[in-house]
Amino acid sequence: MERARDGINDARTTIIGAGWAGISAAHSLLAQGVPPNLITIFERAPHPGGRAFSFDDEKQGLTFDNGQHVLLGCCDQFADLLSQLGIRDAYRLQPLLHIPVYCDGAWGRLSSKRLAGALHLLPGLLTYAHLRPLERVRALRVAPQFLRPDVDALDGISFGDWLRQNGQTDRAIGRLWDLVGTAVLNGHADEVSAALALESFRMGVVAGWQQARLGLFTRPLGDLAAEAITKLQGLGVEIRFNTAVTELQVRESRVTGVRLRGGDVHPAETVIAAVPHDALVRMLPSGLRDDEDFARLASLTWSPILNAFVLYDRPVMGQDVFASMELGGMFVFNRASLLGLPQYEGRWLSVSISAAHTYRGLGADELAMQIRSALAAALPQARAAQVETCKLVWQPHATFLASPGSSSARANPTTSVKGLFVAGDWTNTGWPASLEGAVRSGIAAAEARLGHKLPLTS
Ligand SMILES: Cc1cc2nc3c(=O)[nH]c(=O)nc-3n(C[C@H](O)[C@H](O)[C@H](O)COP(=O)(O)OP(=O)(O)OC[C@H]3O[C@@H](n4cnc5c(N)ncnc54)[C@H](O)[C@@H]3O)c2cc1C
């Protein structure tokens, strides 16, 4: 560990939230030499991991995630954090991007070759079966524009409008751009900012074959967060679960402590609030909610993700993952094969539907039925198989919606309140809401906190 920067050794840091932003902030502080006994994390839930958690079904003996998460090869800070915590084996990257795509009775695939830079996409796009030849050429023509997106100019328009302005048909948008973009941004092309979409495609798809590889978790998400926290605790960081912060204590524009549920006040000279944007607003003293930095957060809205975990009575799926255009676009994972559960191999699938507003009003039986027939369309073996269980997991507050113009609402780590820093996937990371964005935000908040001269007098 490096020596702590001058002036911060004796100042305590309180971190609110043990999601990946909070874990990353704590780890970054330690890595910069902050003594562990000066870091306390308060977490409302009984477990760490925030929006990436797991739960057990005692009856089935299976562990579910709140949603199947994936990574891309470009998620280097998350990978680095896992390595430093000794849990890098928690996911594996495909050697090369390879996702079979089912659409209207036919299969195509999103794929990549080991070619320099954006050229890695060329062979795959030229043969992508779900586009007509002219649509493929147009897709290729637009790809170079992803390399240098004018982020400022494009934040106000939707990705869908930008794609149409650049010669993409609605058919190509649905079968290519929206299929990938919705999974990455958790919003459909017409709902999300062109700037963030282009930047996300640049980083995760166009930049190179290494960055575009799909990362598939081989362990339940909750285990990773639990191991990360155990590691931090082992180093001496104090973590208090089931401890919600109800209010930030601020005096003369300086944070002085946090009020905990039950009324106790924990004095704090510096606080990193690594909670969702609306949770941050709720814990601000009322006088601060109209402050320019925080008032903007009211314009951020949530986008839901629906997951279904389907257990068949026999194997129905051979590959690790595929995408389907059924139900407006969904990704299907061979969960048993990823987690290494031979008894459920090919039988236990998880289905992820991002930006799933359309399905909000449907009852559980109707949803389960639609998902089963969508799976049966793509998987012949599923047609005769019996479904033993179908567990639906709704996450209405899965991620913020990166709507056009939303980048100006995303906060920087340093706030107008002295000693208060913010982290979370919704902050101004330049990334879509993701594990990678959360980890980067934690690093940025720790950096900002260490750059902040203490003690905070006058
Ligand atoms: C269904 C689903 C699928 C997803 N798929 C992917 C994916 O494939 N790839 C990907 O990269 N990302 C994915 N994400 C997004 C990813 O999970 C999030 O971006 C990331 O986990 C956010 O981390 P965070 O630390 O910023 O916030 P959170 O995980 O929300 O952590 C905030 C923490 O603060 C705690 N907290 C809140 N209020 C208080 C309080 N008052 N006092 C104390 N503690 C408090 C919460 O309990 C929580 O633990 C998905 C999310 C969902 C829900």
The ligand as a MOL file (V3000), in Angstrom:
LIG
                    3D

  0  0  0     0  0            999 V3000
M  V30 BEGIN CTAB
M  V30 COUNTS 53 58 0 0 0
M  V30 BEGIN ATOM
M  V30 1 C -31.3860 -6.7960 -12.9450 0
M  V30 2 C -30.1030 -6.0470 -13.1760 0
M  V30 3 C -29.2450 -6.4390 -14.1960 0
M  V30 4 C -28.0550 -5.7490 -14.4020 0
M  V30 5 N -27.1960 -6.1840 -15.3780 0
M  V30 6 C -25.9660 -5.6390 -15.4450 0
M  V30 7 C -24.9930 -6.1970 -16.3090 0
M  V30 8 O -25.2390 -7.1630 -17.0280 0
M  V30 9 N -23.7510 -5.6280 -16.3180 0
M  V30 10 C -23.4430 -4.5570 -15.5370 0
M  V30 11 O -22.2810 -4.1150 -15.5650 0
M  V30 12 N -24.3570 -3.9840 -14.7230 0
M  V30 13 C -25.6060 -4.5030 -14.6630 0
M  V30 14 N -26.5360 -3.9760 -13.8140 0
M  V30 15 C -26.2300 -2.6980 -13.1420 0
M  V30 16 C -25.3400 -2.8980 -11.9290 0
M  V30 17 O -25.8610 -3.8890 -11.0700 0
M  V30 18 C -25.2930 -1.5570 -11.1850 0
M  V30 19 O -24.8850 -0.5670 -12.0900 0
M  V30 20 C -24.3230 -1.5730 -10.0240 0
M  V30 21 O -24.5060 -2.7010 -9.2180 0
M  V30 22 C -24.5430 -0.2860 -9.2050 0
M  V30 23 O -23.6510 -0.2830 -8.1140 0
M  V30 24 P -23.6520 0.9600 -7.1090 0
M  V30 25 O -22.6990 0.6150 -6.0360 0
M  V30 26 O -23.4780 2.2080 -7.8690 0
M  V30 27 O -25.1280 1.0370 -6.5250 0
M  V30 28 P -25.9360 -0.0340 -5.6510 0
M  V30 29 O -25.5780 -1.3970 -6.1060 0
M  V30 30 O -27.3540 0.3700 -5.7000 0
M  V30 31 O -25.3570 0.1390 -4.1770 0
M  V30 32 C -25.8500 1.1070 -3.2950 0
M  V30 33 C -25.8470 0.5200 -1.8910 0
M  V30 34 O -26.2690 1.5370 -0.9920 0
M  V30 35 C -27.1350 0.9550 -0.0340 0
M  V30 36 N -27.9720 2.0260 0.5100 0
M  V30 37 C -28.9450 2.7190 -0.1030 0
M  V30 38 N -29.4820 3.6280 0.7310 0
M  V30 39 C -28.8210 3.5080 1.8990 0
M  V30 40 C -28.9160 4.1680 3.1380 0
M  V30 41 N -29.8160 5.1290 3.3540 0
M  V30 42 N -28.0760 3.8040 4.1440 0
M  V30 43 C -27.1450 2.8250 3.9460 0
M  V30 44 N -27.0290 2.1470 2.7850 0
M  V30 45 C -27.8510 2.4900 1.7620 0
M  V30 46 C -27.9310 -0.0730 -0.8310 0
M  V30 47 O -28.5160 -1.0370 0.0170 0
M  V30 48 C -26.8320 -0.6330 -1.7360 0
M  V30 49 O -26.1830 -1.7220 -1.1480 0
M  V30 50 C -27.7440 -4.6170 -13.6040 0
M  V30 51 C -28.6080 -4.2250 -12.5770 0
M  V30 52 C -29.7640 -4.9350 -12.3550 0
M  V30 53 C -30.6660 -4.5170 -11.2330 0
M  V30 END ATOM
M  V30 BEGIN BOND
M  V30 1 1 1 2
M  V30 2 1 2 3
M  V30 3 2 2 52
M  V30 4 2 3 4
M  V30 5 1 4 5
M  V30 6 1 4 50
M  V30 7 2 5 6
M  V30 8 1 6 7
M  V30 9 1 6 13
M  V30 10 2 7 8
M  V30 11 1 7 9
M  V30 12 1 9 10
M  V30 13 2 10 11
M  V30 14 1 10 12
M  V30 15 2 12 13
M  V30 16 1 13 14
M  V30 17 1 14 15
M  V30 18 1 14 50
M  V30 19 1 15 16
M  V30 20 1 16 17
M  V30 21 1 16 18
M  V30 22 1 18 19
M  V30 23 1 18 20
M  V30 24 1 20 21
M  V30 25 1 20 22
M  V30 26 1 22 23
M  V30 27 1 23 24
M  V30 28 2 24 25
M  V30 29 1 24 26
M  V30 30 1 24 27
M  V30 31 1 27 28
M  V30 32 2 28 29
M  V30 33 1 28 30
M  V30 34 1 28 31
M  V30 35 1 31 32
M  V30 36 1 32 33
M  V30 37 1 33 34
M  V30 38 1 33 48
M  V30 39 1 34 35
M  V30 40 1 35 36
M  V30 41 1 35 46
M  V30 42 1 36 37
M  V30 43 1 36 45
M  V30 44 2 37 38
M  V30 45 1 38 39
M  V30 46 1 39 40
M  V30 47 2 39 45
M  V30 48 1 40 41
M  V30 49 2 40 42
M  V30 50 1 42 43
M  V30 51 2 43 44
M  V30 52 1 44 45
M  V30 53 1 46 47
M  V30 54 1 46 48
M  V30 55 1 48 49
M  V30 56 2 50 51
M  V30 57 1 51 52
M  V30 58 1 52 53
M  V30 END BOND
M  V30 END CTAB
M  END
